[in-house]
Amino acid sequence: MTARSRRRRQTRPPRRVQAPTPMEVAAPPVSPIDPALAARRVAVRNPRGRAARREPGERALTELAEQTEVGEVLLRSLTRAQLMLAVRIFAVFGCLLLGLPALFATHPGLADYRILGLPLPWLLLGGAVYPMLVLLGVLYVRRSERNERDFVEFIERS
């Protein structure tokens, strides 16, 4: 580039950009509110403001108390957990209670054993069943209370 062309570039006026076309000026919107009412001060509040300040678990408790669809789902989950626990305990009890006579029927030699003068089948079916019932009852109560505790903790967290 020569010095002359540099000078010419520096002295050239900037290219003109075409001016934007003037936009049509829109008429100001007409308010349907009476000007006398519009002049008064109005307080606007968020209708969900109270919901945002709820403590954890308050929403879930409200869902339960109002018996909404969400509350029904929560209660159904607790009921399902309790029912599954009851079915498992009943299955264990049924297997043990029905399994003992089946064991003695398939192995008749076990009926000849005597403990404290009582035949083994009588001792197991007449005496060992009750402590087993108590044990399964205690297990059921502990597990069901744990299910309820977990449910309450879930409600308090959500």
Secondary structure, DSSP 8 states (H G I E B T S, - for coil): --HHHHHHHHHS-------------------SS-HHHHHS------TTHHHHT--TTHHHHHHHHTT-HHHHHHHHHHHHHHHHHHHHHHHHHHHHHHHHHHHHHH-GGGGG-EETTEEHHHHIIIIIHHHHHHHHHHHHHHHHHHHHHHHHHHHHH-
